[in-house]
Amino acid sequence: MLKTLKKTVVLALACALILTGTLFTQPVSAATGPSNYDQEMAKKLTIGEAKEGTLLGTSTQETKSTYYKIKTKHTYDLVFTVEAENDCSKQVEVLVWNSKGVLLRNGSSSKANWKYDKDANKSKDEFTVKKKKAGTYYIEIRESGSTEGRQYTVRGTVKLRAKVQNVVAKQQVAGGKKVTVTWTPIKDDAVNIQGYKVYRAYKKHGKYKLVATVKGADTKTAEVKSALGKKAYFIVKAYYFSKNSDKNLFSKASAKYLLEMK
């Protein structure tokens, strides 16, 4: 009797785990993601550049979708902005899929964040899909139940989680103030890196001051000055200028390197 009861409990727990796992690993939509055709036709989304388009639903095609593709080599927070005509709170959805067809962001759920500007007659949706590993992602702009064309723009950005690697600082001449800082550039076709910024502090957890800005995605060295007789700590950050924004997005700080100034 006890053995039978134990077997029943174990079986029940196993079923519960399977059911729970299924519930938590399934996409939040019954849809299966972009078809092979959609993936092939998806437009390349270049970081920082706005893509314009038109959505048009008809009586024979109630839902119209446009797909964009972004392929990254590093782990990023993926950030998207979509701006469209009219009030989009019920008719336009913005979804993000990974290459396996798993829905990462469901635009028809409470995660949608359309803000409607009545005066401008435009809606805007801004959202972040956090910490996505290197790979291919698809952004779907979907409109349902409309018989009129709707103009929209979509823009993708990223928050770099990839660290600038192999930062090294060396004095050019013993006892001199000039220091050469070198690093390995970040490589990723999806991100239009414009250059690097070098920061210095005299305390390990002190305030870091910008001491050099160098342009060029492939640039890997900068010359800075530092006080004699002090330990200096350097970090390097990658940056890019979004074409339609004044904001600079930086990578996370690299490891801090100690330099004894003698």
Secondary structure as the mmCIF struct_conf table of DSSP 4:
data_model
#
loop_
_struct_conf.conf_type_id
_struct_conf.id
_struct_conf.beg_label_comp_id
_struct_conf.beg_label_asym_id
_struct_conf.beg_label_seq_id
_struct_conf.end_label_comp_id
_struct_conf.end_label_asym_id
_struct_conf.end_label_seq_id
HELX_RH_AL_P HELX_RH_AL_P1 LEU A 2 THR A 25
BEND BEND1 GLN A 26 GLN A 26
BEND BEND2 VAL A 28 ALA A 30
HELX_RH_AL_P HELX_RH_AL_P2 ASN A 36 MET A 41
HELX_LH_PP_P HELX_LH_PP_P1 ALA A 42 ALA A 42
STRN STRN1 LYS A 43 LYS A 44
TURN_TY1_P TURN_TY1_P1 ILE A 47 GLY A 48
STRN STRN2 ALA A 50 LEU A 55
BEND BEND3 SER A 59 THR A 60
STRN STRN3 THR A 63 THR A 72
BEND BEND4 LYS A 73 HIS A 74
STRN STRN4 TYR A 76 GLU A 85
BEND BEND5 ASN A 86 ASN A 86
TURN_TY1_P TURN_TY1_P2 SER A 89 GLN A 91
STRN STRN5 VAL A 92 ASN A 98
TURN_TY1_P TURN_TY1_P3 SER A 99 LYS A 100
BEND BEND6 GLY A 101 GLY A 101
STRN STRN6 LEU A 103 ARG A 105
TURN_TY1_P TURN_TY1_P4 GLY A 107 SER A 108
BEND BEND7 SER A 109 SER A 109
TURN_TY1_P TURN_TY1_P5 SER A 110 LYS A 111
STRN STRN7 LYS A 115 ASP A 117
TURN_TY1_P TURN_TY1_P6 LYS A 118 ASN A 121
STRN STRN8 LYS A 122 LYS A 132
HELX_LH_PP_P HELX_LH_PP_P2 LYS A 133 LYS A 133
BEND BEND8 ALA A 134 ALA A 134
STRN STRN9 GLY A 135 SER A 144
BEND BEND9 GLY A 145 GLY A 145
BEND BEND10 GLU A 148 GLU A 148
STRN STRN10 ARG A 150 LEU A 160
BEND BEND11 ALA A 162 ALA A 162
HELX_LH_PP_P HELX_LH_PP_P3 LYS A 163 VAL A 164
STRN STRN11 GLN A 165 GLN A 171
BEND BEND12 GLN A 172 VAL A 173
TURN_TY1_P TURN_TY1_P7 ALA A 174 GLY A 175
BEND BEND13 LYS A 177 LYS A 177
STRN STRN12 LYS A 178 THR A 184
HELX_LH_PP_P HELX_LH_PP_P4 PRO A 185 ILE A 186
TURN_TY1_P TURN_TY1_P8 ASP A 189 ALA A 190
BEND BEND14 VAL A 191 VAL A 191
STRN STRN13 GLY A 195 ALA A 201
BEND BEND15 TYR A 202 LYS A 203
TURN_TY1_P TURN_TY1_P9 LYS A 204 HIS A 205
BEND BEND16 GLY A 206 GLY A 206
STRN STRN14 LYS A 209 LYS A 215
TURN_TY1_P TURN_TY1_P10 ALA A 217 ASP A 218
STRN STRN15 THR A 221 LYS A 225
TURN_TY1_P TURN_TY1_P11 LEU A 228 GLY A 229
BEND BEND17 LYS A 230 LYS A 230
STRN STRN16 LYS A 231 PHE A 241
TURN_TY1_P TURN_TY1_P12 LYS A 243 ASN A 244
BEND BEND18 ASP A 246 ASP A 246
STRN STRN17 ASN A 248 PHE A 250
HELX_LH_PP_P HELX_LH_PP_P5 SER A 251 ALA A 253
STRN STRN18 TYR A 257 GLU A 260
#
